[in-house]
Amino acid sequence: MTQIKDKTDQQLNRALAELMGYTIYHYDKDVAERCYFELTDPDGYPEIVFGGERNTELEAWADVPNYCNDPAASLEVQTAACKERFYWYIQALSKVVGADGYWDSGALDYEGITLLLTASPREWAEAAYITLSSAK
């Protein structure tokens, strides 16, 4: 868990993007004047909406969705984590938000549920990372 807390938003965003299937396309790596890097989505299509052609691979990775701050993007990884292993995701989110002490006979009490419902996009992203990385 400390590993995740130590990650910057950009580091966690990139790690999640890789788990979601995003890659970097390196165009014309043998021809310097036409060489560029571009983020591609899980289907292999360039993510032009994120920025398009970049000079370095690091710049291209900076174009990944902002899972840690954008609620819509964090829901994307939350959904992927739930599809992969929903129970693990709930367990991970419980730990991330501090609700793991609110379990009673295998179910969360109302205070624990409230902690889950009020989680931030960063907390959703952390729980999704725990779930998706353990599933790989």
Secondary structure, 3 states (H helix, E strand, C coil): CHHHHHCCHHHHHHHHHHHHCCEEEEECCCCHHHCEEEEECCCCCECHHHCCCECCHHHHHCCCCCCCCCHHHHHHHHHHHHHHHHHHHHHHHHHHHCCHHHEECCEECHHHHHHHHCCCHHHHHHHHHHHHHHHC
